[in-house]
């Protein structure tokens, strides 16, 4: 979920203290294992699906072709797919109440 104030601000407004953020880089070179390749292609398909309304017809056709398992140009047939991604984790602590 994308928030207008950003996650650190939301965590602070929820009462958390010592809010910090850390980014983690994941770099998996080609060739990907079958399991990782399936996850990468599923995530790519989901992103393309969300963008469908904004794509030109020719771009929709091209994306649908490379994401179609029955297509000769399916990305899953390639041995040069790699994964490079970053994730940001936001953390905070909750003050213990005594009494």
N, C-alpha and C positions, 0 to 999 in steps of 0.2 A: 504494500500500500504506500503510495506517495503522499506525503503530508506537506501542507503549505509551510509549516514552521520547521520542518525537518525533525528527524527522530531525536536528536539531543534535546531540542526544545520541548518536544512532547514528553520525553522521559522526565525532564525537570518539572514540567507542569503537573505530572502525575505524582510528584512528591519524591522522586529519586534524587539522590545527591551523588557527588563525585562522578558525574556523567562523563564518559570518555568514548572515543571511537577508535577502531583499529581496522585497517584494511588488510586483507589477505590475498595474495596473488597465487593463482593456480595455473601452472604452465605444463601442459602435457603435450609433448612433441608427437609428430606422426611417426609411425602409424599408431592410431588409437586402438585399444582393445575393443572387441565387439560391444561389450556392455557400455563403455564410455561413448563409443560412436553412437549407439542408440539414444543415449541421454542427450548428447549434443544435437542430434538431428531432431529429436522431439522438442527440445527447447527452441531450436531455430524455426521449426514448423509453427510453434505457438506464437513466436514473435511475428512471423510473416502473416499468420492468421489475424493477429491484432492490427496489422498494417494494411490489410486487404483493401479497406475503403479508401485509402490514400494512394494506392498504387495505380499507375496507368495500366490499361488492359494488357499491353505487351509485357510489362513487368510481372503482372499476375500470372500470365501464361508461363513465363520463364521460371518463376519461383515454383509454381505448381509442378513443372516438369522436373526440376532438380530434386524436389521433395517426394516425388512419386516413385515408390519401390519398383513399379513395373516399367519405368522409363529407362532407356539405355543410358541416360545422363544422370541417373540418380546419384546423389552425393555419397550414399552409402557404399557405392562401388569403388570409390577412390581410396587409394592408400596414402594420400598426402594430407588428410584432414588432421588438424591439430586443434588443441583447446588452449586458449589464453584468456583468462577471465579474472576479475577482481571482485571480492565481496567485502562489504563493510559491515562490521559488527558494532553495535552501540550497546554500552553497558552502563549501569548505575547501581547504586546501593540504596537500600531502604533503611531508614533510621529505626532502630528498635525502640519501642515505647515501653517504659517501665512504670509500673504502678498499678 
